[in-house]
Amino acid sequence: MVEMLDIYDENLRPLGVKDRDAVHRDGDWHRVFHCWVIYRDPVEGDVLVVQRRGALKKTFPNYLDVTAAGHFTAGETMRDGVREVQEELGIKVHFEDLIPLGRRLDVARYGELIDREFTDCFLCIYRQPIGAYQVQRSEVAGLVAVPIDAAIDLCEGRRASLTCQAAGLESPTLKVTLDDFVPRVDAYLYKVLLLAKRCLNGERSLAV
């Protein structure tokens, strides 16, 4: 089944509808949804859950990435993005449960694929052992629980790696470096970690 996407100009003015492969071939601007799951554990401290992308993904297979993400299909609104959380992670959340981080622009090239995205970004506080998630195996290889304080140190260059709990992977723990994450044009991961910390401390007015 062909996936159709709404396309836009650089000012987010609608231009029409196009199939996903053509959008990425031509580098059309389109909209995507990102949801980062976080929680505070009395023993583990503050945690950011990330996914390891499936080995058969067209872009960045086996890299660590946003907990749940996906394209808005033609006609969908921002509220429809929560379907990605349920599809990829097997958990039920409502749009009202999400903490908005605003919209960011992302531009990347992967081989012949050109990606120009308007990304609606959210946090979701959801405390559940990562082994209990029912992930979509065609999209997600497994989940990794990243300790936020240690990951901030990683981003700031105070450590070279960290060891995280993992589920669905070859080992229950995973040694992680910055090179394991999908590369971005900005310090996206670092910004999310800082905002996640503020969110878990009670702030709700946040922007990526």
Secondary structure as UniProt FT lines:
FT   STRAND          4..8
FT   TURN            10..11
FT   STRAND          14..19
FT   HELIX           20..26
FT   STRAND          29..41
FT   TURN            42..44
FT   STRAND          45..53
FT   TURN            55..56
FT   TURN            61..62
FT   STRAND          64..65
FT   STRAND          68..71
FT   TURN            74..75
FT   HELIX           78..81
FT   HELIX           82..89
FT   HELIX           95..97
FT   STRAND          99..110
FT   TURN            111..112
FT   STRAND          113..125
FT   HELIX           130..132
FT   TURN            137..139
FT   STRAND          140..147
FT   HELIX           148..155
FT   TURN            156..157
FT   STRAND          162..167
FT   STRAND          173..176
FT   HELIX           178..180
FT   HELIX           188..200
FT   TURN            201..202
//
